[in-house]
Amino acid sequence: MAQVFDGYGYTKEHEWVKVEDGFAFIGITDYAQGELGEVVFAEFLKSEGDKIEKGDEFASLESTKSTSQVFSPVSGEVVAFNSKVEDDYEIINSDPFGDGWLIKIKLSDPSQIGQLMGATEYNDFLDTL
Amino acid sequence: MELKRTPFYSLIKEIGGKFVPFAGWEMPIKFTSDVEEHKWVRSEAGVFDVSHMGEITIKGKDALKQVNYLITNDASILKDGEILYTPMMNHNGGTVDDLLVYRVSEESFFLVVNASNIDKDYQWMVDNNIYDTTIENVSDFYAQLAVQGPKAEIITQQLFNENLSEIKFFNFKYLNFNGESILISRTGYTGEDGFEIYLSPKIAVEFWRELFSKGESLGLKPIGLAARDTLRLEKKMALYGHELSDTISPLEASLSWCVKMGKSEFVGKNYLLKQKESLSRKLVGIELVDKGVPRHQNEITLEDGTEIGFVTSGTMSPSLQKPIALALINSEYAKIGTEIWLKNNQKLKKGKVIKTPFL
């Protein structure tokens, strides 16, 4: 069973968002990393300081077999990318909700957070797949 | 359309195989990690469920002539019990499929074709049956397992009294397993030693269980099709729909070693005779110098962005741990060492033409 934690917002594309002090951290869920398989390369498609809109593609995660695009569930300004991920792609698989986070955004529209699924709702969604 | 399942479906589901739709089948893509599975086959041994592959027989007085009319390689060099790999062309210079041809006897051939092409191939063979042979699609009567890796022989040997070392590369034999005849050939799609085993769906699960009960302690593991793809790519083995297609000729795909112009008429010969004089594009190996993973259909360009070709298959090579690709590019840029660029993830990335096979 894929892990799902309280305290995160979720999308149907299997991204998560965690808000801390007005900043949103975004990553992919445990389910998503399981589906993708071993990440052998990660590439960020935006730069720090870029404006990002909800739905924009901001990273590409690659397994030997396929590429997964990661989309931002919220709008704002890119504050940082997780450089740890670029040195050690494997942490996206081993710790997707923690050290494997991908991007930090300064939210321009905090109300978007309310549109995300909670843990229970996301769990129910996973059950339908 | 409902996906087909192989006789191993339930068993593989039970042991944790992860399935994806492939060529109309529900096939195991991986068990644990595609990278680890890949490495395991290079150093130990693995078994793949490849029951989706198709089998077609051509029989009759003129079976040899008919087979040789359909393929670009020369089946007349085969003795009973021998196999060859060959493309089969259409009339327009493209490739209908690539297949293995097993000579059972001069009047009986067993052809192994790609799952995605079974119906197309069968129809093509029937439509071009100029020698009035009997052509049958017997795919439903066969399950298939591939045991591959340096330990494949010692593991498979546990199930048979006959000495498997006597089955040489690209040879086959019919052996007995629990009272049923099975076909075992020393072939594969990984570049490692190993066998492909064709057997009745009735005894398929029984065979798998016995193989694991005797082989697990010797290092046998189940392997998914993701690893099969990266294994074949490192060895530059063509995958239909990628390196070969209805619009790519065997010469373009670096398969001139399987094209025998010296034999009498065969489908595609006239086209190839002309194409041979000036081959405008070639299949090359590419290593990405910049970071990234090349993917099927990524454009290959010059530094200024001018398109010179496209990627047919690409991956992060698990054995070499670097990004590699096969690409069909304009012949003038095919020289080893040539710098090329790749459109990948919205960027232009630098790469170079390198020697193949990669491994």
Contacts between the chains, C-beta under 8 A, distances in Angstrom:
chain1	res1	chain2	res2	distance
A	37	B	30	6.3
A	37	B	33	6.8
A	37	B	34	5.5
A	37	B	226	7.1
A	38	B	33	5.0
A	38	B	34	6.3
A	38	B	35	5.0
A	38	B	36	7.9
A	40	B	35	6.9
A	40	B	293	6.8
A	40	B	316	4.0
A	40	B	318	8.0
A	41	B	291	6.8
A	41	B	292	6.6
A	41	B	293	5.0
A	41	B	316	5.9
A	41	B	323	7.5
A	43	B	291	7.0
A	43	B	292	6.5
A	43	B	345	5.4
A	45	B	345	6.3
A	45	B	346	6.2
A	60	B	345	4.9
A	62	B	292	8.0
A	62	B	293	4.3
A	62	B	316	6.8
A	63	B	34	6.6
A	63	B	226	7.8
A	64	B	34	5.2
A	64	B	35	6.2
A	64	B	38	7.3
A	64	B	226	6.4
A	64	B	229	7.9
A	64	B	230	5.0
A	64	B	315	4.9
A	64	B	316	5.6
A	64	B	318	6.1
A	65	B	29	7.3
A	65	B	34	6.1
A	65	B	226	4.4
A	65	B	229	6.6
A	65	B	230	7.5
A	65	B	315	7.3
A	67	B	293	7.0
A	67	B	295	6.0
A	67	B	345	7.9
